């Protein structure tokens, strides 16, 4: 376990370089952006693997279970800036009258997070059939999330949780002293009344089929409600 922690520390150091690289990239000319993006994506992918490393340790699973908000009651409230330049709260989401898939992810442009976002995008029509909206959350900046949504042509938007305050509130934060906080890959299903109905904690090991699993759970929960 000590060796795993040492490895995680080294990898998280790389993630800091990723954040710095993004800030530098934003100030570069368009002609240089693509090349810089390749380097940033590579480093970011390594950082994302840290989430899987820590999440899969037995000690961390116990800690996460202890800090998850309870289901069956109102989800924790929040107020965050979106990739569309607006402020979003829990009330903003519930005022639509829709169910919400609120998913936390470690970092935009990394391989796992890109795959996950594409899965939600591909299944967009199915979510609409179930009166459900998809919203992502990470500690990435508004600018980075906006760029991610634009390049991936996503119909949904992302929220920027600078410092990981909301990630901690939802029991979806990975923190190491000296390296900051990152959003763990977890997904929350919230009904139109704002109640937290389900939490997906084991997402990292099967990102490719995660959207399909979320849709299945939405159908199950909505069927149970209609029969109650």
TAHUMO-V579913 format. One record per pair of residues at least 12 apart in sequence whose ideal C-beta (glycine too) atoms are under 10 Angstrom apart, sorted by sequence separation. I is the first residue (numbers start at 0). J is the second residue. If there is no record, write none. Layout:
i: {I & I}
j: {J & J}
//
This chain:
i: {23 & 24 & 76 & 77 & 78 & 79 & 89 & 104 & 135 & 144 & 145 & 160 & 171 & 186 & 187 & 76 & 77 & 78 & 102 & 120 & 135 & 144 & 167 & 169 & 170 & 171 & 172 & 185 & 186 & 187 & 199 & 21 & 24 & 75 & 76 & 77 & 102 & 119 & 143 & 144 & 145 & 166 & 169 & 171 & 185 & 186 & 199 & 20 & 21 & 24 & 74 & 77 & 119 & 144 & 166 & 167 & 170 & 171 & 184 & 185 & 20 & 23 & 73 & 119 & 141 & 143 & 163 & 164 & 166 & 169 & 171 & 184 & 185 & 186 & 197 & 102 & 116 & 141 & 142 & 162 & 163 & 165 & 166 & 170 & 183 & 184 & 185 & 199 & 20 & 21 & 74 & 135 & 139 & 141 & 162 & 163 & 169 & 184 & 185 & 20 & 74 & 100 & 116 & 139 & 140 & 161 & 163 & 166 & 183 & 184 & 197 & 19 & 20 & 73 & 115 & 133 & 135 & 137 & 139 & 141 & 160 & 163 & 183 & 184 & 196 & 197 & 17 & 18 & 20 & 21 & 133 & 134 & 135 & 136 & 137 & 138 & 139 & 140 & 160 & 196 & 16 & 17 & 20 & 21 & 132 & 133 & 134 & 135 & 136 & 137 & 138 & 139 & 160 & 184 & 197 & 16 & 17 & 19 & 20 & 112 & 132 & 133 & 134 & 135 & 136 & 137 & 138 & 186 & 197 & 17 & 18 & 77 & 132 & 134 & 136 & 137 & 138 & 186 & 196 & 17 & 18 & 74 & 82 & 112 & 138 & 184 & 188 & 196 & 16 & 17 & 100 & 137 & 138 & 169 & 186 & 15 & 16 & 17 & 74 & 112 & 127 & 136 & 138 & 171 & 186 & 190 & 196 & 13 & 14 & 17 & 18 & 98 & 107 & 109 & 120 & 126 & 138 & 170 & 188 & 196 & 13 & 14 & 16 & 17 & 97 & 100 & 126 & 136 & 137 & 169 & 171 & 188 & 13 & 16 & 17 & 97 & 107 & 123 & 124 & 136 & 170 & 186 & 190 & 13 & 14 & 15 & 98 & 100 & 101 & 102 & 104 & 106 & 108 & 116 & 120 & 123 & 190 & 10 & 13 & 14 & 97 & 98 & 99 & 100 & 101 & 102 & 103 & 104 & 105 & 106 & 107 & 116 & 120 & 123 & 188 & 13 & 14 & 97 & 98 & 99 & 100 & 101 & 102 & 103 & 104 & 105 & 106 & 107 & 120 & 136 & 11 & 12 & 14 & 96 & 97 & 98 & 99 & 100 & 101 & 102 & 103 & 104 & 105 & 113 & 117 & 119 & 120 & 138 & 190 & 10 & 11 & 13 & 14 & 95 & 97 & 98 & 99 & 100 & 101 & 102 & 103 & 104 & 108 & 112 & 116 & 117 & 119 & 120 & 136 & 138 & 9 & 10 & 13 & 14 & 107 & 117 & 119 & 10 & 12 & 95 & 106 & 107 & 113 & 116 & 10 & 11 & 107 & 108 & 109 & 113 & 10 & 11 & 107 & 108 & 112 & 116 & 9 & 10 & 92 & 107 & 7 & 8 & 11 & 106 & 107 & 116 & 138 & 6 & 7 & 10 & 11 & 92 & 108 & 138 & 139 & 6 & 7 & 10 & 91 & 104 & 107 & 108 & 138 & 139 & 107 & 137 & 138 & 7 & 137 & 6 & 7 & 136 & 87 & 135 & 137 & 4 & 3 & 4 & 7 & 87 & 136 & 3 & 107 & 54 & 135 & 136 & 3 & 4 & 82 & 3 & 50 & 81 & 82 & 102 & 104 & 133 & 134 & 4 & 50 & 51 & 81 & 3 & 50 & 79 & 81 & 100 & 102 & 103 & 134 & 0 & 49 & 50 & 0 & 47 & 48 & 79 & 82 & 84 & 101 & 103 & 131 & 132 & 0 & 47 & 82 & 83 & 131 & 46 & 47 & 50 & 77 & 82 & 131 & 46 & 51 & 80 & 81 & 82 & 103 & 131 & 44 & 47 & 48 & 50 & 80 & 82 & 83 & 84 & 130 & 43 & 44 & 47 & 48 & 50 & 79 & 82 & 83 & 103 & 43 & 46 & 47 & 48 & 81 & 82 & 103 & 42 & 43 & 44 & 45 & 47 & 80 & 81 & 82 & 101 & 43 & 44 & 47 & 82 & 83 & 40 & 43 & 44 & 47 & 82 & 103 & 39 & 40 & 41 & 42 & 43 & 44 & 81 & 82 & 103 & 104 & 119 & 39 & 40 & 41 & 43 & 44 & 101 & 103 & 105 & 39 & 40 & 41 & 43 & 44 & 87 & 102 & 103 & 115 & 39 & 40 & 43 & 87 & 88 & 101 & 112 & 37 & 82 & 85 & 87 & 115 & 36 & 83 & 84 & 86 & 87 & 112 & 40 & 82 & 83 & 85 & 111 & 82 & 83 & 81 & 82 & 83 & 106 & 81 & 82 & 89 & 105 & 106 & 80 & 81 & 82 & 104 & 105 & 133 & 79 & 80 & 81 & 103 & 104 & 105 & 79 & 80 & 103 & 104 & 105 & 78 & 79 & 80 & 102 & 103 & 104 & 133 & 77 & 79 & 80 & 103 & 104 & 79 & 102 & 103 & 104 & 131 & 77 & 102 & 103 & 131 & 101 & 102 & 103 & 126 & 21 & 79 & 101 & 102 & 125 & 129 & 21 & 78 & 79 & 100 & 101 & 102 & 125 & 128 & 131 & 21 & 77 & 78 & 100 & 101 & 115 & 123 & 126 & 130 & 18 & 77 & 99 & 100 & 101 & 115 & 118 & 122 & 125 & 126 & 129 & 17 & 76 & 77 & 99 & 100 & 117 & 118 & 121 & 122 & 125 & 128 & 129 & 75 & 98 & 99 & 116 & 117 & 118 & 119 & 120 & 121 & 128 & 131 & 14 & 17 & 77 & 98 & 99 & 111 & 115 & 118 & 119 & 122 & 126 & 129 & 130 & 14 & 17 & 75 & 76 & 77 & 97 & 98 & 99 & 111 & 114 & 115 & 118 & 122 & 125 & 129 & 75 & 97 & 98 & 113 & 114 & 117 & 118 & 125 & 74 & 75 & 97 & 98 & 99 & 101 & 112 & 115 & 116 & 118 & 119 & 14 & 74 & 75 & 96 & 111 & 114 & 115 & 118 & 119 & 43 & 93 & 95 & 96 & 99 & 110 & 111 & 114 & 92 & 93 & 94 & 99 & 100 & 101 & 102 & 93 & 98 & 104 & 105 & 111 & 92 & 93 & 94 & 100 & 103 & 68 & 89 & 93 & 102 & 66 & 68 & 92 & 93 & 66 & 67 & 68 & 104 & 66 & 67 & 68 & 90 & 39 & 66 & 67 & 89 & 65 & 66 & 64 & 66 & 89 & 63 & 102 & 62 & 63 & 102 & 63 & 36 & 63 & 100 & 102 & 75 & 74 & 100 & 32 & 36 & 59 & 74 & 100 & 25 & 74 & 73 & 74 & 100 & 25 & 70 & 76 & 100 & 21 & 22 & 25 & 67 & 70 & 74 & 75 & 21 & 24 & 54 & 68 & 73 & 74 & 98 & 18 & 22 & 53 & 63 & 67 & 73 & 74 & 75 & 18 & 21 & 22 & 25 & 52 & 53 & 72 & 73 & 74 & 18 & 21 & 24 & 53 & 63 & 72 & 73 & 74 & 98 & 50 & 71 & 72 & 98 & 49 & 59 & 70 & 71 & 74 & 18 & 21 & 70 & 71 & 49 & 69 & 70 & 71 & 68 & 70 & 53 & 67 & 70 & 49 & 54 & 69 & 53 & 54 & 68 & 50 & 54 & 67 & 46 & 49 & 50 & 51 & 50 & 51 & 67 & 47 & 50 & 64 & 46 & 50 & 63 & 64 & 47 & 63 & 60 & 60 & 54 & 55 & 54 & 54 & 55 & 54 & 55 & 53 & 54 & 51 & 52 & 50 & 51 & 50 & 51 & 48 & 51 & 47 & 14 & 18 & 11 & 15 & 11 & 12 & 15 & 11 & 14 & 15 & 10 & 12 & 13 & 14 & 7 & 11 & 12 & 8 & 11 & 14 & 7 & 8 & 10 & 11 & 8 & 8 & 11 & 4 & 7}
j: {35 & 36 & 88 & 89 & 90 & 91 & 101 & 116 & 147 & 156 & 157 & 172 & 183 & 198 & 199 & 89 & 90 & 91 & 115 & 133 & 148 & 157 & 180 & 182 & 183 & 184 & 185 & 198 & 199 & 200 & 212 & 35 & 38 & 89 & 90 & 91 & 116 & 133 & 157 & 158 & 159 & 180 & 183 & 185 & 199 & 200 & 213 & 35 & 36 & 39 & 89 & 92 & 134 & 159 & 181 & 182 & 185 & 186 & 199 & 200 & 36 & 39 & 89 & 135 & 157 & 159 & 179 & 180 & 182 & 185 & 187 & 200 & 201 & 202 & 213 & 119 & 133 & 158 & 159 & 179 & 180 & 182 & 183 & 187 & 200 & 201 & 202 & 216 & 38 & 39 & 92 & 153 & 157 & 159 & 180 & 181 & 187 & 202 & 203 & 39 & 93 & 119 & 135 & 158 & 159 & 180 & 182 & 185 & 202 & 203 & 216 & 39 & 40 & 93 & 135 & 153 & 155 & 157 & 159 & 161 & 180 & 183 & 203 & 204 & 216 & 217 & 38 & 39 & 41 & 42 & 154 & 155 & 156 & 157 & 158 & 159 & 160 & 161 & 181 & 217 & 38 & 39 & 42 & 43 & 154 & 155 & 156 & 157 & 158 & 159 & 160 & 161 & 182 & 206 & 219 & 39 & 40 & 42 & 43 & 135 & 155 & 156 & 157 & 158 & 159 & 160 & 161 & 209 & 220 & 41 & 42 & 101 & 156 & 158 & 160 & 161 & 162 & 210 & 220 & 42 & 43 & 99 & 107 & 137 & 163 & 209 & 213 & 221 & 42 & 43 & 126 & 163 & 164 & 195 & 212 & 42 & 43 & 44 & 101 & 139 & 154 & 163 & 165 & 198 & 213 & 217 & 223 & 41 & 42 & 45 & 46 & 126 & 135 & 137 & 148 & 154 & 166 & 198 & 216 & 224 & 42 & 43 & 45 & 46 & 126 & 129 & 155 & 165 & 166 & 198 & 200 & 217 & 43 & 46 & 47 & 127 & 137 & 153 & 154 & 166 & 200 & 216 & 220 & 44 & 45 & 46 & 129 & 131 & 132 & 133 & 135 & 137 & 139 & 147 & 151 & 154 & 221 & 42 & 45 & 46 & 129 & 130 & 131 & 132 & 133 & 134 & 135 & 136 & 137 & 138 & 139 & 148 & 152 & 155 & 220 & 46 & 47 & 130 & 131 & 132 & 133 & 134 & 135 & 136 & 137 & 138 & 139 & 140 & 153 & 169 & 45 & 46 & 48 & 130 & 131 & 132 & 133 & 134 & 135 & 136 & 137 & 138 & 139 & 147 & 151 & 153 & 154 & 172 & 224 & 45 & 46 & 48 & 49 & 130 & 132 & 133 & 134 & 135 & 136 & 137 & 138 & 139 & 143 & 147 & 151 & 152 & 154 & 155 & 171 & 173 & 45 & 46 & 49 & 50 & 143 & 153 & 155 & 47 & 49 & 132 & 143 & 144 & 150 & 153 & 48 & 49 & 145 & 146 & 147 & 151 & 49 & 50 & 146 & 147 & 151 & 155 & 49 & 50 & 132 & 147 & 48 & 49 & 52 & 147 & 148 & 157 & 179 & 48 & 49 & 52 & 53 & 134 & 150 & 180 & 181 & 49 & 50 & 53 & 134 & 147 & 150 & 151 & 181 & 182 & 151 & 181 & 182 & 52 & 182 & 52 & 53 & 182 & 134 & 182 & 184 & 52 & 52 & 53 & 56 & 136 & 185 & 53 & 157 & 105 & 186 & 187 & 55 & 56 & 134 & 56 & 103 & 134 & 135 & 155 & 157 & 186 & 187 & 58 & 104 & 105 & 135 & 58 & 105 & 134 & 136 & 155 & 157 & 158 & 189 & 56 & 105 & 106 & 57 & 104 & 105 & 136 & 139 & 141 & 158 & 160 & 188 & 189 & 58 & 105 & 140 & 141 & 189 & 105 & 106 & 109 & 136 & 141 & 190 & 106 & 111 & 140 & 141 & 142 & 163 & 191 & 105 & 108 & 109 & 111 & 141 & 143 & 144 & 145 & 191 & 105 & 106 & 109 & 110 & 112 & 141 & 144 & 145 & 165 & 106 & 109 & 110 & 111 & 144 & 145 & 166 & 106 & 107 & 108 & 109 & 111 & 144 & 145 & 146 & 165 & 108 & 109 & 112 & 147 & 148 & 106 & 109 & 110 & 113 & 148 & 169 & 106 & 107 & 108 & 109 & 110 & 111 & 148 & 149 & 170 & 171 & 186 & 107 & 108 & 109 & 111 & 112 & 169 & 171 & 173 & 108 & 109 & 110 & 112 & 113 & 156 & 171 & 172 & 184 & 109 & 110 & 113 & 157 & 158 & 171 & 182 & 108 & 153 & 156 & 158 & 186 & 108 & 155 & 156 & 158 & 159 & 184 & 113 & 155 & 156 & 158 & 184 & 156 & 157 & 156 & 157 & 158 & 181 & 157 & 158 & 165 & 181 & 182 & 157 & 158 & 159 & 181 & 182 & 210 & 157 & 158 & 159 & 181 & 182 & 183 & 158 & 159 & 182 & 183 & 184 & 158 & 159 & 160 & 182 & 183 & 184 & 213 & 158 & 160 & 161 & 184 & 185 & 161 & 184 & 185 & 186 & 213 & 160 & 185 & 186 & 214 & 185 & 186 & 187 & 210 & 106 & 164 & 186 & 187 & 210 & 214 & 107 & 164 & 165 & 186 & 187 & 188 & 211 & 214 & 217 & 108 & 164 & 165 & 187 & 188 & 202 & 210 & 213 & 217 & 106 & 165 & 187 & 188 & 189 & 203 & 206 & 210 & 213 & 214 & 217 & 106 & 165 & 166 & 188 & 189 & 206 & 207 & 210 & 211 & 214 & 217 & 218 & 165 & 188 & 189 & 206 & 207 & 208 & 209 & 210 & 211 & 218 & 221 & 105 & 108 & 168 & 189 & 190 & 202 & 206 & 209 & 210 & 213 & 217 & 220 & 221 & 106 & 109 & 167 & 168 & 169 & 189 & 190 & 191 & 203 & 206 & 207 & 210 & 214 & 217 & 221 & 168 & 190 & 191 & 206 & 207 & 210 & 211 & 218 & 168 & 169 & 191 & 192 & 193 & 195 & 206 & 209 & 210 & 212 & 213 & 109 & 169 & 170 & 191 & 206 & 209 & 210 & 213 & 214 & 139 & 189 & 191 & 192 & 195 & 206 & 207 & 210 & 189 & 190 & 191 & 196 & 197 & 198 & 199 & 191 & 196 & 202 & 203 & 209 & 191 & 192 & 193 & 199 & 202 & 168 & 189 & 193 & 202 & 167 & 169 & 193 & 194 & 168 & 169 & 170 & 206 & 169 & 170 & 171 & 193 & 143 & 170 & 171 & 193 & 170 & 171 & 170 & 172 & 195 & 170 & 209 & 170 & 171 & 210 & 172 & 146 & 173 & 210 & 213 & 187 & 187 & 213 & 146 & 150 & 173 & 188 & 214 & 140 & 189 & 189 & 190 & 216 & 142 & 187 & 193 & 217 & 139 & 140 & 143 & 185 & 188 & 192 & 193 & 140 & 143 & 173 & 187 & 192 & 193 & 217 & 138 & 142 & 173 & 183 & 187 & 193 & 194 & 195 & 139 & 142 & 143 & 146 & 173 & 174 & 193 & 194 & 195 & 140 & 143 & 146 & 175 & 185 & 194 & 195 & 196 & 220 & 173 & 194 & 195 & 221 & 173 & 183 & 194 & 195 & 198 & 143 & 146 & 195 & 196 & 175 & 195 & 196 & 197 & 195 & 197 & 181 & 195 & 198 & 178 & 183 & 198 & 183 & 184 & 198 & 181 & 185 & 198 & 178 & 181 & 182 & 183 & 183 & 184 & 200 & 181 & 184 & 198 & 181 & 185 & 198 & 200 & 184 & 200 & 200 & 201 & 200 & 201 & 201 & 202 & 203 & 203 & 204 & 203 & 204 & 202 & 203 & 202 & 203 & 203 & 204 & 203 & 206 & 203 & 175 & 179 & 173 & 177 & 174 & 175 & 178 & 175 & 178 & 179 & 175 & 177 & 178 & 179 & 173 & 177 & 178 & 175 & 178 & 181 & 175 & 176 & 178 & 179 & 177 & 178 & 181 & 175 & 178}
//
